[in-house]
Amino acid sequence: MADYVLTQKRRLFIRSVGHSTINALLDGLLEDQVISQEEMCKVKDENNTVMDKARVLIDLIIGKGQHACQVFIDYLLAEDPQLSLKMELK
């Protein structure tokens, strides 16, 4: 279900997320070993704009399946309640 939700809200996330939220998500996901150091660096260093970083990050998480998507949603709820509300996450 979480992967479906993120897929449906992908465009809204990409257009709405801020740089500081992306960094907080990356830190939490790395700490919980949902992503590797290499994946974090790929998102941060290989993309110039916030939208590009957001696109790579959400696609990476969706590709990792249900558990990763739920962890991502949980961090997003904690880090950016306003965006979470806009995305209608629970």
PyMOL Python script that loads the backbone (N, CA, C, O; Angstrom):
from pymol import cmd

cmd.read_pdbstr("""\
ATOM      1  N   MET A   1       0.808  -1.194   0.000  1.00  0.00           N
ATOM      2  CA  MET A   1       0.000   0.000   0.000  1.00  0.00           C
ATOM      3  C   MET A   1       0.859   1.269   0.000  1.00  0.00           C
ATOM      4  O   MET A   1       0.560   2.216  -0.728  1.00  0.00           O
ATOM      5  N   ALA A   2       1.926   1.296   0.813  1.00  0.00           N
ATOM      6  CA  ALA A   2       2.780   2.483   0.890  1.00  0.00           C
ATOM      7  C   ALA A   2       3.448   2.778  -0.451  1.00  0.00           C
ATOM      8  O   ALA A   2       3.593   3.942  -0.825  1.00  0.00           O
ATOM      9  N   ASP A   3       3.853   1.744  -1.172  1.00  0.00           N
ATOM     10  CA  ASP A   3       4.470   1.961  -2.479  1.00  0.00           C
ATOM     11  C   ASP A   3       3.457   2.532  -3.463  1.00  0.00           C
ATOM     12  O   ASP A   3       3.809   3.367  -4.297  1.00  0.00           O
ATOM     13  N   TYR A   4       2.213   2.098  -3.377  1.00  0.00           N
ATOM     14  CA  TYR A   4       1.147   2.631  -4.231  1.00  0.00           C
ATOM     15  C   TYR A   4       0.919   4.116  -3.916  1.00  0.00           C
ATOM     16  O   TYR A   4       0.788   4.937  -4.824  1.00  0.00           O
ATOM     17  N   VAL A   5       0.874   4.445  -2.634  1.00  0.00           N
ATOM     18  CA  VAL A   5       0.655   5.833  -2.217  1.00  0.00           C
ATOM     19  C   VAL A   5       1.769   6.728  -2.754  1.00  0.00           C
ATOM     20  O   VAL A   5       1.495   7.792  -3.310  1.00  0.00           O
ATOM     21  N   LEU A   6       3.011   6.310  -2.595  1.00  0.00           N
ATOM     22  CA  LEU A   6       4.123   7.124  -3.085  1.00  0.00           C
ATOM     23  C   LEU A   6       4.107   7.253  -4.601  1.00  0.00           C
ATOM     24  O   LEU A   6       4.431   8.312  -5.137  1.00  0.00           O
ATOM     25  N   THR A   7       3.741   6.204  -5.281  1.00  0.00           N
ATOM     26  CA  THR A   7       3.652   6.273  -6.739  1.00  0.00           C
ATOM     27  C   THR A   7       2.596   7.286  -7.160  1.00  0.00           C
ATOM     28  O   THR A   7       2.803   8.056  -8.098  1.00  0.00           O
ATOM     29  N   GLN A   8       1.466   7.283  -6.462  1.00  0.00           N
ATOM     30  CA  GLN A   8       0.377   8.209  -6.784  1.00  0.00           C
ATOM     31  C   GLN A   8       0.729   9.659  -6.435  1.00  0.00           C
ATOM     32  O   GLN A   8       0.258  10.582  -7.099  1.00  0.00           O
ATOM     33  N   LYS A   9       1.537   9.866  -5.421  1.00  0.00           N
ATOM     34  CA  LYS A   9       1.877  11.210  -4.945  1.00  0.00           C
ATOM     35  C   LYS A   9       3.261  11.662  -5.400  1.00  0.00           C
ATOM     36  O   LYS A   9       3.755  12.695  -4.951  1.00  0.00           O
ATOM     37  N   ARG A  10       3.881  10.901  -6.279  1.00  0.00           N
ATOM     38  CA  ARG A  10       5.248  11.162  -6.728  1.00  0.00           C
ATOM     39  C   ARG A  10       5.426  12.578  -7.272  1.00  0.00           C
ATOM     40  O   ARG A  10       6.321  13.300  -6.834  1.00  0.00           O
ATOM     41  N   ARG A  11       4.600  12.970  -8.200  1.00  0.00           N
ATOM     42  CA  ARG A  11       4.729  14.284  -8.832  1.00  0.00           C
ATOM     43  C   ARG A  11       4.585  15.413  -7.806  1.00  0.00           C
ATOM     44  O   ARG A  11       5.336  16.388  -7.837  1.00  0.00           O
ATOM     45  N   LEU A  12       3.626  15.272  -6.909  1.00  0.00           N
ATOM     46  CA  LEU A  12       3.421  16.285  -5.872  1.00  0.00           C
ATOM     47  C   LEU A  12       4.648  16.388  -4.964  1.00  0.00           C
ATOM     48  O   LEU A  12       5.071  17.491  -4.617  1.00  0.00           O
ATOM     49  N   PHE A  13       5.218  15.255  -4.582  1.00  0.00           N
ATOM     50  CA  PHE A  13       6.428  15.257  -3.757  1.00  0.00           C
ATOM     51  C   PHE A  13       7.559  15.983  -4.474  1.00  0.00           C
ATOM     52  O   PHE A  13       8.214  16.846  -3.890  1.00  0.00           O
ATOM     53  N   ILE A  14       7.788  15.641  -5.722  1.00  0.00           N
ATOM     54  CA  ILE A  14       8.885  16.225  -6.495  1.00  0.00           C
ATOM     55  C   ILE A  14       8.731  17.741  -6.596  1.00  0.00           C
ATOM     56  O   ILE A  14       9.714  18.474  -6.489  1.00  0.00           O
ATOM     57  N   ARG A  15       7.528  18.203  -6.797  1.00  0.00           N
ATOM     58  CA  ARG A  15       7.288  19.639  -6.968  1.00  0.00           C
ATOM     59  C   ARG A  15       7.272  20.409  -5.654  1.00  0.00           C
ATOM     60  O   ARG A  15       7.442  21.628  -5.661  1.00  0.00           O
ATOM     61  N   SER A  16       7.074  19.735  -4.535  1.00  0.00           N
ATOM     62  CA  SER A  16       6.818  20.434  -3.274  1.00  0.00           C
ATOM     63  C   SER A  16       7.907  20.323  -2.224  1.00  0.00           C
ATOM     64  O   SER A  16       8.001  21.186  -1.351  1.00  0.00           O
ATOM     65  N   VAL A  17       8.720  19.303  -2.279  1.00  0.00           N
ATOM     66  CA  VAL A  17       9.690  19.067  -1.198  1.00  0.00           C
ATOM     67  C   VAL A  17      10.826  20.081  -1.251  1.00  0.00           C
ATOM     68  O   VAL A  17      11.231  20.538  -2.320  1.00  0.00           O
ATOM     69  N   GLY A  18      11.325  20.416  -0.073  1.00  0.00           N
ATOM     70  CA  GLY A  18      12.438  21.351   0.031  1.00  0.00           C
ATOM     71  C   GLY A  18      13.757  20.639   0.265  1.00  0.00           C
ATOM     72  O   GLY A  18      13.803  19.452   0.588  1.00  0.00           O
ATOM     73  N   HIS A  19      14.819  21.396   0.092  1.00  0.00           N
ATOM     74  CA  HIS A  19      16.177  20.858   0.229  1.00  0.00           C
ATOM     75  C   HIS A  19      16.429  20.289   1.624  1.00  0.00           C
ATOM     76  O   HIS A  19      16.997  19.205   1.757  1.00  0.00           O
ATOM     77  N   SER A  20      16.015  21.004   2.652  1.00  0.00           N
ATOM     78  CA  SER A  20      16.279  20.538   4.024  1.00  0.00           C
ATOM     79  C   SER A  20      15.511  19.256   4.331  1.00  0.00           C
ATOM     80  O   SER A  20      16.010  18.404   5.066  1.00  0.00           O
ATOM     81  N   THR A  21      14.310  19.105   3.783  1.00  0.00           N
ATOM     82  CA  THR A  21      13.541  17.870   3.996  1.00  0.00           C
ATOM     83  C   THR A  21      14.218  16.698   3.307  1.00  0.00           C
ATOM     84  O   THR A  21      14.283  15.602   3.865  1.00  0.00           O
ATOM     85  N   ILE A  22      14.716  16.915   2.111  1.00  0.00           N
ATOM     86  CA  ILE A  22      15.432  15.848   1.402  1.00  0.00           C
ATOM     87  C   ILE A  22      16.640  15.391   2.223  1.00  0.00           C
ATOM     88  O   ILE A  22      16.873  14.192   2.373  1.00  0.00           O
ATOM     89  N   ASN A  23      17.400  16.338   2.749  1.00  0.00           N
ATOM     90  CA  ASN A  23      18.572  15.979   3.549  1.00  0.00           C
ATOM     91  C   ASN A  23      18.178  15.213   4.810  1.00  0.00           C
ATOM     92  O   ASN A  23      18.843  14.248   5.184  1.00  0.00           O
ATOM     93  N   ALA A  24      17.103  15.638   5.461  1.00  0.00           N
ATOM     94  CA  ALA A  24      16.642  14.938   6.663  1.00  0.00           C
ATOM     95  C   ALA A  24      16.175  13.526   6.322  1.00  0.00           C
ATOM     96  O   ALA A  24      16.457  12.585   7.065  1.00  0.00           O
ATOM     97  N   LEU A  25      15.471  13.373   5.217  1.00  0.00           N
ATOM     98  CA  LEU A  25      15.023  12.044   4.779  1.00  0.00           C
ATOM     99  C   LEU A  25      16.222  11.150   4.492  1.00  0.00           C
ATOM    100  O   LEU A  25      16.254   9.993   4.913  1.00  0.00           O
ATOM    101  N   LEU A  26      17.195  11.678   3.784  1.00  0.00           N
ATOM    102  CA  LEU A  26      18.391  10.895   3.467  1.00  0.00           C
ATOM    103  C   LEU A  26      19.110  10.447   4.732  1.00  0.00           C
ATOM    104  O   LEU A  26      19.536   9.296   4.833  1.00  0.00           O
ATOM    105  N   ASP A  27      19.245  11.347   5.688  1.00  0.00           N
ATOM    106  CA  ASP A  27      19.922  10.999   6.943  1.00  0.00           C
ATOM    107  C   ASP A  27      19.188   9.883   7.676  1.00  0.00           C
ATOM    108  O   ASP A  27      19.811   8.928   8.140  1.00  0.00           O
ATOM    109  N   GLY A  28      17.869   9.999   7.781  1.00  0.00           N
ATOM    110  CA  GLY A  28      17.086   8.971   8.468  1.00  0.00           C
ATOM    111  C   GLY A  28      17.106   7.642   7.748  1.00  0.00           C
ATOM    112  O   GLY A  28      17.249   6.592   8.375  1.00  0.00           O
ATOM    113  N   LEU A  29      16.964   7.682   6.443  1.00  0.00           N
ATOM    114  CA  LEU A  29      16.953   6.447   5.661  1.00  0.00           C
ATOM    115  C   LEU A  29      18.306   5.743   5.707  1.00  0.00           C
ATOM    116  O   LEU A  29      18.373   4.514   5.724  1.00  0.00           O
ATOM    117  N   LEU A  30      19.383   6.527   5.728  1.00  0.00           N
ATOM    118  CA  LEU A  30      20.724   5.946   5.858  1.00  0.00           C
ATOM    119  C   LEU A  30      20.898   5.333   7.245  1.00  0.00           C
ATOM    120  O   LEU A  30      21.405   4.219   7.380  1.00  0.00           O
ATOM    121  N   GLU A  31      20.478   6.062   8.265  1.00  0.00           N
ATOM    122  CA  GLU A  31      20.605   5.569   9.635  1.00  0.00           C
ATOM    123  C   GLU A  31      19.852   4.252   9.837  1.00  0.00           C
ATOM    124  O   GLU A  31      20.325   3.368  10.551  1.00  0.00           O
ATOM    125  N   ASP A  32      18.689   4.124   9.214  1.00  0.00           N
ATOM    126  CA  ASP A  32      17.890   2.899   9.325  1.00  0.00           C
ATOM    127  C   ASP A  32      18.294   1.838   8.303  1.00  0.00           C
ATOM    128  O   ASP A  32      17.655   0.790   8.205  1.00  0.00           O
ATOM    129  N   GLN A  33      19.344   2.107   7.551  1.00  0.00           N
ATOM    130  CA  GLN A  33      19.876   1.190   6.545  1.00  0.00           C
ATOM    131  C   GLN A  33      18.865   0.841   5.452  1.00  0.00           C
ATOM    132  O   GLN A  33      18.881  -0.259   4.900  1.00  0.00           O
ATOM    133  N   VAL A  34      17.992   1.792   5.155  1.00  0.00           N
ATOM    134  CA  VAL A  34      17.066   1.630   4.027  1.00  0.00           C
ATOM    135  C   VAL A  34      17.800   1.949   2.734  1.00  0.00           C
ATOM    136  O   VAL A  34      17.533   1.352   1.691  1.00  0.00           O
ATOM    137  N   ILE A  35      18.736   2.906   2.816  1.00  0.00           N
ATOM    138  CA  ILE A  35      19.594   3.222   1.681  1.00  0.00           C
ATOM    139  C   ILE A  35      21.055   3.096   2.127  1.00  0.00           C
ATOM    140  O   ILE A  35      21.370   3.150   3.316  1.00  0.00           O
ATOM    141  N   SER A  36      21.921   2.929   1.150  1.00  0.00           N
ATOM    142  CA  SER A  36      23.354   2.827   1.438  1.00  0.00           C
ATOM    143  C   SER A  36      24.001   4.207   1.333  1.00  0.00           C
ATOM    144  O   SER A  36      23.401   5.160   0.834  1.00  0.00           O
ATOM    145  N   GLN A  37      25.226   4.286   1.812  1.00  0.00           N
ATOM    146  CA  GLN A  37      25.997   5.523   1.693  1.00  0.00           C
ATOM    147  C   GLN A  37      26.150   5.906   0.222  1.00  0.00           C
ATOM    148  O   GLN A  37      26.052   7.081  -0.131  1.00  0.00           O
ATOM    149  N   GLU A  38      26.384   4.935  -0.613  1.00  0.00           N
ATOM    150  CA  GLU A  38      26.539   5.179  -2.046  1.00  0.00           C
ATOM    151  C   GLU A  38      25.251   5.753  -2.652  1.00  0.00           C
ATOM    152  O   GLU A  38      25.300   6.679  -3.461  1.00  0.00           O
ATOM    153  N   GLU A  39      24.111   5.199  -2.259  1.00  0.00           N
ATOM    154  CA  GLU A  39      22.832   5.713  -2.767  1.00  0.00           C
ATOM    155  C   GLU A  39      22.582   7.136  -2.284  1.00  0.00           C
ATOM    156  O   GLU A  39      22.075   7.969  -3.036  1.00  0.00           O
ATOM    157  N   MET A  40      22.937   7.417  -1.035  1.00  0.00           N
ATOM    158  CA  MET A  40      22.767   8.766  -0.510  1.00  0.00           C
ATOM    159  C   MET A  40      23.630   9.755  -1.297  1.00  0.00           C
ATOM    160  O   MET A  40      23.169  10.835  -1.667  1.00  0.00           O
ATOM    161  N   CYS A  41      24.861   9.383  -1.545  1.00  0.00           N
ATOM    162  CA  CYS A  41      25.759  10.253  -2.306  1.00  0.00           C
ATOM    163  C   CYS A  41      25.254  10.460  -3.731  1.00  0.00           C
ATOM    164  O   CYS A  41      25.378  11.552  -4.286  1.00  0.00           O
ATOM    165  N   LYS A  42      24.696   9.429  -4.307  1.00  0.00           N
ATOM    166  CA  LYS A  42      24.140   9.540  -5.665  1.00  0.00           C
ATOM    167  C   LYS A  42      23.037  10.590  -5.699  1.00  0.00           C
ATOM    168  O   LYS A  42      23.001  11.430  -6.598  1.00  0.00           O
ATOM    169  N   VAL A  43      22.143  10.542  -4.724  1.00  0.00           N
ATOM    170  CA  VAL A  43      21.048  11.516  -4.676  1.00  0.00           C
ATOM    171  C   VAL A  43      21.603  12.925  -4.466  1.00  0.00           C
ATOM    172  O   VAL A  43      21.194  13.861  -5.152  1.00  0.00           O
ATOM    173  N   LYS A  44      22.527  13.076  -3.528  1.00  0.00           N
ATOM    174  CA  LYS A  44      23.037  14.402  -3.165  1.00  0.00           C
ATOM    175  C   LYS A  44      23.968  14.999  -4.214  1.00  0.00           C
ATOM    176  O   LYS A  44      23.849  16.174  -4.561  1.00  0.00           O
ATOM    177  N   ASP A  45      24.881  14.199  -4.709  1.00  0.00           N
ATOM    178  CA  ASP A  45      25.980  14.736  -5.508  1.00  0.00           C
ATOM    179  C   ASP A  45      25.753  14.713  -7.016  1.00  0.00           C
ATOM    180  O   ASP A  45      26.344  15.518  -7.737  1.00  0.00           O
ATOM    181  N   GLU A  46      24.919  13.817  -7.498  1.00  0.00           N
ATOM    182  CA  GLU A  46      24.768  13.673  -8.942  1.00  0.00           C
ATOM    183  C   GLU A  46      23.573  14.436  -9.500  1.00  0.00           C
ATOM    184  O   GLU A  46      23.238  14.297 -10.676  1.00  0.00           O
ATOM    185  N   ASN A  47      22.932  15.241  -8.658  1.00  0.00           N
ATOM    186  CA  ASN A  47      21.750  15.983  -9.099  1.00  0.00           C
ATOM    187  C   ASN A  47      21.892  17.437  -8.677  1.00  0.00           C
ATOM    188  O   ASN A  47      22.210  17.739  -7.526  1.00  0.00           O
ATOM    189  N   ASN A  48      21.653  18.326  -9.623  1.00  0.00           N
ATOM    190  CA  ASN A  48      21.880  19.750  -9.367  1.00  0.00           C
ATOM    191  C   ASN A  48      20.702  20.442  -8.697  1.00  0.00           C
ATOM    192  O   ASN A  48      20.909  21.315  -7.854  1.00  0.00           O
ATOM    193  N   THR A  49      19.491  20.083  -9.043  1.00  0.00           N
ATOM    194  CA  THR A  49      18.333  20.793  -8.510  1.00  0.00           C
ATOM    195  C   THR A  49      17.626  19.971  -7.439  1.00  0.00           C
ATOM    196  O   THR A  49      17.784  18.752  -7.364  1.00  0.00           O
ATOM    197  N   VAL A  50      16.850  20.656  -6.617  1.00  0.00           N
ATOM    198  CA  VAL A  50      16.063  19.982  -5.590  1.00  0.00           C
ATOM    199  C   VAL A  50      15.083  19.016  -6.232  1.00  0.00           C
ATOM    200  O   VAL A  50      14.877  17.911  -5.731  1.00  0.00           O
ATOM    201  N   MET A  51      14.478  19.427  -7.339  1.00  0.00           N
ATOM    202  CA  MET A  51      13.520  18.545  -8.016  1.00  0.00           C
ATOM    203  C   MET A  51      14.191  17.275  -8.521  1.00  0.00           C
ATOM    204  O   MET A  51      13.610  16.194  -8.422  1.00  0.00           O
ATOM    205  N   ASP A  52      15.392  17.383  -9.057  1.00  0.00           N
ATOM    206  CA  ASP A  52      16.119  16.200  -9.523  1.00  0.00           C
ATOM    207  C   ASP A  52      16.454  15.272  -8.361  1.00  0.00           C
ATOM    208  O   ASP A  52      16.329  14.053  -8.478  1.00  0.00           O
ATOM    209  N   LYS A  53      16.881  15.854  -7.234  1.00  0.00           N
ATOM    210  CA  LYS A  53      17.178  15.053  -6.053  1.00  0.00           C
ATOM    211  C   LYS A  53      15.926  14.343  -5.556  1.00  0.00           C
ATOM    212  O   LYS A  53      15.965  13.164  -5.201  1.00  0.00           O
ATOM    213  N   ALA A  54      14.822  15.070  -5.535  1.00  0.00           N
ATOM    214  CA  ALA A  54      13.552  14.490  -5.079  1.00  0.00           C
ATOM    215  C   ALA A  54      13.120  13.349  -5.991  1.00  0.00           C
ATOM    216  O   ALA A  54      12.654  12.314  -5.514  1.00  0.00           O
ATOM    217  N   ARG A  55      13.270  13.531  -7.280  1.00  0.00           N
ATOM    218  CA  ARG A  55      12.882  12.514  -8.260  1.00  0.00           C
ATOM    219  C   ARG A  55      13.697  11.234  -8.075  1.00  0.00           C
ATOM    220  O   ARG A  55      13.141  10.136  -8.037  1.00  0.00           O
ATOM    221  N   VAL A  56      15.003  11.382  -7.962  1.00  0.00           N
ATOM    222  CA  VAL A  56      15.877  10.218  -7.791  1.00  0.00           C
ATOM    223  C   VAL A  56      15.584   9.522  -6.463  1.00  0.00           C
ATOM    224  O   VAL A  56      15.538   8.294  -6.399  1.00  0.00           O
ATOM    225  N   LEU A  57      15.385  10.310  -5.401  1.00  0.00           N
ATOM    226  CA  LEU A  57      15.123   9.736  -4.084  1.00  0.00           C
ATOM    227  C   LEU A  57      13.823   8.946  -4.066  1.00  0.00           C
ATOM    228  O   LEU A  57      13.817   7.798  -3.622  1.00  0.00           O
ATOM    229  N   ILE A  58      12.739   9.516  -4.529  1.00  0.00           N
ATOM    230  CA  ILE A  58      11.460   8.808  -4.445  1.00  0.00           C
ATOM    231  C   ILE A  58      11.448   7.587  -5.359  1.00  0.00           C
ATOM    232  O   ILE A  58      10.873   6.559  -5.002  1.00  0.00           O
ATOM    233  N   ASP A  59      12.068   7.680  -6.523  1.00  0.00           N
ATOM    234  CA  ASP A  59      12.139   6.516  -7.411  1.00  0.00           C
ATOM    235  C   ASP A  59      12.987   5.401  -6.794  1.00  0.00           C
ATOM    236  O   ASP A  59      12.661   4.222  -6.929  1.00  0.00           O
ATOM    237  N   LEU A  60      14.069   5.776  -6.122  1.00  0.00           N
ATOM    238  CA  LEU A  60      14.911   4.809  -5.424  1.00  0.00           C
ATOM    239  C   LEU A  60      14.108   4.086  -4.344  1.00  0.00           C
ATOM    240  O   LEU A  60      14.176   2.861  -4.235  1.00  0.00           O
ATOM    241  N   ILE A  61      13.359   4.827  -3.558  1.00  0.00           N
ATOM    242  CA  ILE A  61      12.584   4.246  -2.463  1.00  0.00           C
ATOM    243  C   ILE A  61      11.447   3.381  -2.992  1.00  0.00           C
ATOM    244  O   ILE A  61      11.225   2.284  -2.479  1.00  0.00           O
ATOM    245  N   ILE A  62      10.733   3.843  -3.994  1.00  0.00           N
ATOM    246  CA  ILE A  62       9.643   3.035  -4.571  1.00  0.00           C
ATOM    247  C   ILE A  62      10.196   1.712  -5.089  1.00  0.00           C
ATOM    248  O   ILE A  62       9.557   0.670  -4.942  1.00  0.00           O
ATOM    249  N   GLY A  63      11.374   1.752  -5.691  1.00  0.00           N
ATOM    250  CA  GLY A  63      12.002   0.542  -6.215  1.00  0.00           C
ATOM    251  C   GLY A  63      12.425  -0.451  -5.144  1.00  0.00           C
ATOM    252  O   GLY A  63      12.638  -1.626  -5.441  1.00  0.00           O
ATOM    253  N   LYS A  64      12.549   0.001  -3.914  1.00  0.00           N
ATOM    254  CA  LYS A  64      12.960  -0.883  -2.813  1.00  0.00           C
ATOM    255  C   LYS A  64      11.784  -1.597  -2.154  1.00  0.00           C
ATOM    256  O   LYS A  64      11.989  -2.464  -1.305  1.00  0.00           O
ATOM    257  N   GLY A  65      10.565  -1.249  -2.531  1.00  0.00           N
ATOM    258  CA  GLY A  65       9.415  -2.001  -2.046  1.00  0.00           C
ATOM    259  C   GLY A  65       8.670  -1.385  -0.873  1.00  0.00           C
ATOM    260  O   GLY A  65       8.944  -0.268  -0.434  1.00  0.00           O
ATOM    261  N   GLN A  66       7.716  -2.169  -0.387  1.00  0.00           N
ATOM    262  CA  GLN A  66       6.747  -1.757   0.615  1.00  0.00           C
ATOM    263  C   GLN A  66       7.394  -1.243   1.902  1.00  0.00           C
ATOM    264  O   GLN A  66       7.046  -0.159   2.369  1.00  0.00           O
ATOM    265  N   HIS A  67       8.313  -1.990   2.475  1.00  0.00           N
ATOM    266  CA  HIS A  67       8.916  -1.598   3.756  1.00  0.00           C
ATOM    267  C   HIS A  67       9.652  -0.262   3.628  1.00  0.00           C
ATOM    268  O   HIS A  67       9.476   0.624   4.464  1.00  0.00           O
ATOM    269  N   ALA A  68      10.455  -0.118   2.615  1.00  0.00           N
ATOM    270  CA  ALA A  68      11.204   1.125   2.407  1.00  0.00           C
ATOM    271  C   ALA A  68      10.254   2.300   2.218  1.00  0.00           C
ATOM    272  O   ALA A  68      10.501   3.392   2.731  1.00  0.00           O
ATOM    273  N   CYS A  69       9.183   2.081   1.494  1.00  0.00           N
ATOM    274  CA  CYS A  69       8.195   3.140   1.272  1.00  0.00           C
ATOM    275  C   CYS A  69       7.533   3.567   2.577  1.00  0.00           C
ATOM    276  O   CYS A  69       7.297   4.756   2.794  1.00  0.00           O
ATOM    277  N   GLN A  70       7.237   2.618   3.434  1.00  0.00           N
ATOM    278  CA  GLN A  70       6.605   2.958   4.708  1.00  0.00           C
ATOM    279  C   GLN A  70       7.569   3.715   5.615  1.00  0.00           C
ATOM    280  O   GLN A  70       7.162   4.658   6.293  1.00  0.00           O
ATOM    281  N   VAL A  71       8.827   3.320   5.638  1.00  0.00           N
ATOM    282  CA  VAL A  71       9.829   4.036   6.432  1.00  0.00           C
ATOM    283  C   VAL A  71       9.968   5.467   5.902  1.00  0.00           C
ATOM    284  O   VAL A  71      10.047   6.416   6.683  1.00  0.00           O
ATOM    285  N   PHE A  72       9.997   5.618   4.590  1.00  0.00           N
ATOM    286  CA  PHE A  72      10.076   6.938   3.950  1.00  0.00           C
ATOM    287  C   PHE A  72       8.888   7.801   4.370  1.00  0.00           C
ATOM    288  O   PHE A  72       9.063   8.960   4.744  1.00  0.00           O
ATOM    289  N   ILE A  73       7.691   7.243   4.311  1.00  0.00           N
ATOM    290  CA  ILE A  73       6.479   7.981   4.702  1.00  0.00           C
ATOM    291  C   ILE A  73       6.556   8.385   6.174  1.00  0.00           C
ATOM    292  O   ILE A  73       6.225   9.519   6.521  1.00  0.00           O
ATOM    293  N   ASP A  74       6.986   7.477   7.031  1.00  0.00           N
ATOM    294  CA  ASP A  74       7.102   7.785   8.456  1.00  0.00           C
ATOM    295  C   ASP A  74       8.064   8.955   8.692  1.00  0.00           C
ATOM    296  O   ASP A  74       7.768   9.852   9.481  1.00  0.00           O
ATOM    297  N   TYR A  75       9.198   8.945   8.019  1.00  0.00           N
ATOM    298  CA  TYR A  75      10.148  10.048   8.149  1.00  0.00           C
ATOM    299  C   TYR A  75       9.569  11.339   7.585  1.00  0.00           C
ATOM    300  O   TYR A  75       9.762  12.408   8.162  1.00  0.00           O
ATOM    301  N   LEU A  76       8.870  11.251   6.475  1.00  0.00           N
ATOM    302  CA  LEU A  76       8.277  12.447   5.879  1.00  0.00           C
ATOM    303  C   LEU A  76       7.227  13.054   6.807  1.00  0.00           C
ATOM    304  O   LEU A  76       7.151  14.274   6.952  1.00  0.00           O
ATOM    305  N   LEU A  77       6.426  12.204   7.429  1.00  0.00           N
ATOM    306  CA  LEU A  77       5.432  12.689   8.399  1.00  0.00           C
ATOM    307  C   LEU A  77       6.114  13.444   9.541  1.00  0.00           C
ATOM    308  O   LEU A  77       5.618  14.480   9.983  1.00  0.00           O
ATOM    309  N   ALA A  78       7.234  12.935  10.011  1.00  0.00           N
ATOM    310  CA  ALA A  78       7.944  13.556  11.130  1.00  0.00           C
ATOM    311  C   ALA A  78       8.703  14.821  10.709  1.00  0.00           C
ATOM    312  O   ALA A  78       8.726  15.804  11.450  1.00  0.00           O
ATOM    313  N   GLU A  79       9.312  14.800   9.540  1.00  0.00           N
ATOM    314  CA  GLU A  79      10.184  15.890   9.113  1.00  0.00           C
ATOM    315  C   GLU A  79       9.440  17.062   8.478  1.00  0.00           C
ATOM    316  O   GLU A  79       9.858  18.211   8.626  1.00  0.00           O
ATOM    317  N   ASP A  80       8.358  16.790   7.785  1.00  0.00           N
ATOM    318  CA  ASP A  80       7.644  17.859   7.081  1.00  0.00           C
ATOM    319  C   ASP A  80       6.134  17.621   7.155  1.00  0.00           C
ATOM    320  O   ASP A  80       5.522  17.178   6.183  1.00  0.00           O
ATOM    321  N   PRO A  81       5.539  17.916   8.314  1.00  0.00           N
ATOM    322  CA  PRO A  81       4.097  17.682   8.483  1.00  0.00           C
ATOM    323  C   PRO A  81       3.239  18.427   7.461  1.00  0.00           C
ATOM    324  O   PRO A  81       2.192  17.931   7.044  1.00  0.00           O
ATOM    325  N   GLN A  82       3.682  19.614   7.061  1.00  0.00           N
ATOM    326  CA  GLN A  82       2.911  20.393   6.100  1.00  0.00           C
ATOM    327  C   GLN A  82       2.865  19.689   4.735  1.00  0.00           C
ATOM    328  O   GLN A  82       1.803  19.600   4.119  1.00  0.00           O
ATOM    329  N   LEU A  83       3.992  19.201   4.274  1.00  0.00           N
ATOM    330  CA  LEU A  83       4.038  18.464   3.006  1.00  0.00           C
ATOM    331  C   LEU A  83       3.260  17.158   3.135  1.00  0.00           C
ATOM    332  O   LEU A  83       2.555  16.764   2.206  1.00  0.00           O
ATOM    333  N   SER A  84       3.380  16.488   4.271  1.00  0.00           N
ATOM    334  CA  SER A  84       2.658  15.242   4.496  1.00  0.00           C
ATOM    335  C   SER A  84       1.151  15.458   4.405  1.00  0.00           C
ATOM    336  O   SER A  84       0.425  14.638   3.843  1.00  0.00           O
ATOM    337  N   LEU A  85       0.696  16.571   4.966  1.00  0.00           N
ATOM    338  CA  LEU A  85      -0.726  16.919   4.895  1.00  0.00           C
ATOM    339  C   LEU A  85      -1.136  17.192   3.451  1.00  0.00           C
ATOM    340  O   LEU A  85      -2.182  16.729   2.996  1.00  0.00           O
ATOM    341  N   LYS A  86      -0.313  17.939   2.744  1.00  0.00           N
ATOM    342  CA  LYS A  86      -0.574  18.256   1.335  1.00  0.00           C
ATOM    343  C   LYS A  86      -0.648  16.979   0.485  1.00  0.00           C
ATOM    344  O   LYS A  86      -1.439  16.889  -0.454  1.00  0.00           O
ATOM    345  N   MET A  87       0.196  15.992   0.837  1.00  0.00           N
ATOM    346  CA  MET A  87       0.224  14.726   0.108  1.00  0.00           C
ATOM    347  C   MET A  87      -0.841  13.748   0.621  1.00  0.00           C
ATOM    348  O   MET A  87      -1.018  12.666   0.060  1.00  0.00           O
ATOM    349  N   GLU A  88      -1.540  14.133   1.681  1.00  0.00           N
ATOM    350  CA  GLU A  88      -2.586  13.307   2.293  1.00  0.00           C
ATOM    351  C   GLU A  88      -2.041  11.983   2.794  1.00  0.00           C
ATOM    352  O   GLU A  88      -2.641  10.930   2.583  1.00  0.00           O
ATOM    353  N   LEU A  89      -0.881  12.049   3.470  1.00  0.00           N
ATOM    354  CA  LEU A  89      -0.257  10.854   4.040  1.00  0.00           C
ATOM    355  C   LEU A  89      -0.789  10.639   5.445  1.00  0.00           C
ATOM    356  O   LEU A  89      -1.179  11.585   6.130  1.00  0.00           O
ATOM    357  N   LYS A  90      -0.799   9.382   5.865  1.00  0.00           N
ATOM    358  CA  LYS A  90      -1.282   9.042   7.204  1.00  0.00           C
ATOM    359  C   LYS A  90      -0.294   8.150   7.891  1.00  0.00           C
ATOM    360  O   LYS A  90      -0.514   7.750   9.034  1.00  0.00           O
TER     361      LYS A  90
END
""", "prot")
cmd.dss("prot")
cmd.show_as("cartoon", "prot")
cmd.util.cbc("prot")
cmd.orient("prot")
